Amino acid sequence: MSAVERRITPTVVVVEVRSAQPSEQAAIEAVVAAAFEEDVNGPVVSMVRALDAAGVTRLSLVAYDDGVVGHVQLSRAWIDARSRLVDALMLTPLSVVPERQRRGIGVHLLRESLHRADESGAAAVFLEGDPNYYGTRGFVSATSLDFLRPSRRIPDAGFQVATLSRYERWMNGQVVYPQAMWETDSVGLRDPRLASVEERMDS
């Protein structure tokens, strides 16, 4: 077990986690829509389509149990470090169908996505999310490691990172998202649950 995997709280999951197949795209979009309580042309599904169309998706995994019940996607990102650009990944979205949430499927998807991200040679994985959830699942505050948020709309507390084997301490600075994130206005407070993180931390 790698150092990255040891930072994630163990869990018991019976679903299979594997690479997504092209034929499963409609099922993936249905899972994303259900998890984010939107229709199949909603903003998060549209973001997934835009990332795929732009060719920046680097990893798409599904949790499978008589059908797709969960999904996680990692796309290309960069760290604009002082000496040079460093390859990184951006994790969004992480989705589990509502009826299967709180059963460890999301944790299993996170574990496998970080393992594969580490194998890919990326230095770090960034996300926007609740530190109470991700803080026990391999992630820490990105600003604590001198990373700068891609947008001020991302609550500081929600700006999270999992550093990988290739990471070195000099790899800090501005985190850069792919253009598709901006074209779909998918940065920052698009998820009402992320806005609640900001409110809770400010209270």
N, C-alpha and C positions, 0 to 999 in steps of 0.2 A: 504494500500500500504506500502510495506516495505521500509526501508531506502535505500536498494540497488536499488529498482525500482524507487524511487524518484530521483535518480541521473541520470536517463536516460531521455533524451528529449522526451516528449510525442509525439505520432504520431497516425494517423488514418490509420488502415489497415483493409481490408475486408477479407483477407485470413484466413484460419483456421491453427493454429499451434498446432501440436500434436506429440505424440511419433511415430517414424517411425515403420513401420511393416516390417517383414522379406521379404514379397513379393514385397516390394518397393525398394529393394537394387539396382536393375538395373536402376530404375528411378533416385535414389539418385546419383548414379555414373554418369549418364548422365548430371544431374544438375551441379555436381562438375566439370566435364570436360568442360562444356560450360562456367561456371563462370571463370575458370582459363585458358580458351582458349587452351585446350589440348585435346588429344583423350582419349578414355575410358580406355586406359592402360597407361596414362600419370603419371607423378610423384606424383601428389596430389591424384589422384584416387588410385594409388598403396599404398600410405601412409594410406589412409582410410582402404583399405583391410588389410594391415598389422596390424593396430591397432585393428581391429575387430578380426583378426585371433589370435592375442596375448591375447585376452580376457581383454584388458584394456579399452575398450570403456565403459563409464559409462552413457552416455546420447546421444541419436541420435534423433533429432527433425526434422520434415519436415513442411514446409509451403505448404498448399494444396489448390488449386483452380482449380477444374476440372483436377487435376493432380499435381504432385510434382513440385513446382516452386522455392523452396528454401530448404536449409538444414543447420543444424549446429550440430557439434559433439564435445562432451567433453570427454576427456580420463583421465585416472589416472595419477597423478603427485604427487610429494612430496616436502616439504620444509625441508631441512636438517638443522633444528634449533639446537642450541647449546645443549639443553637438550634432544631432541628426534626428530624423524621424524614426520612430521605433514602431514596429508592427504590434498591434494589439487587437482585441476583439471586443465587441459590444454585444451584451446578452439582452435581447428583447425580441419577441415576448416569451415569457414562461407561462404556459397555459395548461390547466387540468379541468376537465369537465366538472361542473358543480357537484354532481352526485358522487364523484370519486375524490373530491378534495379532502384534505386532512387525513389522508391514509398513507402518506409517505411517497406518493408518486412524484410530486414536485422535487422532493429531496433527491430521489433516485435520478431524475432528469438532470438536476444540477450536478450531482456527483459525476455522472458520465460525461456531461458537457465539459466540465473542468478537466477531466482526465484527457479527453480528446483535444481540448484546447492546448494543454501542456505538450502533447505529442506533436502538435502542429508547429511548434516553435514560437508561438506568440508569447509576449512578455507578461501580459496581464489581460484580465477580463473585467470590463466595466459594466455597470448597470445602474438604473434608477429604481430604487425600491426601499422598502421598510427595513431599517437596520435591525429591528426586533426579530424579523424573519431571517434575513440574509446574514446577520451577524453570527449565527450559530451554524452557518452553512458554507463557510469558507471565505466570507467577504468581510472587509473592514472599511472604515471611513477612508475614502480616496484622498480627501484633503489632508488627512493625517500623514500621508506619504508625499505631500507636496504636489499632488495633481490638481489642476485647475479645471473647473466644470466647463463643459462645452457651451453651456448657456446659464445665465443667472436665473432662469425659470426652474432650474433643477434645485430643489432644496438641498442645502449643504449636507444635512443629515441623510438624505436619500441617495447621495452620490457615493456609490460603493465600488470596491475593487477587490478582486482576488488575484494576487501576484502569483506567477508561475515560475517554473524552474529557470527560465531564461532571464528573468527580471534581475536587474542590478540597481543599486540605490541611486545612481546618477540618472536613471530613466524616470524623470519626472518632468512636469511642465503641463502645457495645455493639452487636453484630450480633444481629439478631432473626430467628429462623427462623419459618416459618408453623406454625400449630397442628398440621397434619397430621404434621409431623416428630416432635412430642412424643407425639401419640396413638398412633403406630406404634413408638415407642421407637427411632427411627432416627438419633438424634444420638450422635456420639462413636464408641465402639469397637465398633460393630456389625460392622465388617469386620475380620477377623483380621489382614489385611495392614496396616491402620492401627495396630493394636496393636504390630506389629513395628517400625513407625516410631518409636514411643515407646521401645521397648526399645533400639533401635539408638542413638538420640540420648542415652539415659541411660547407655549403657555407656562 
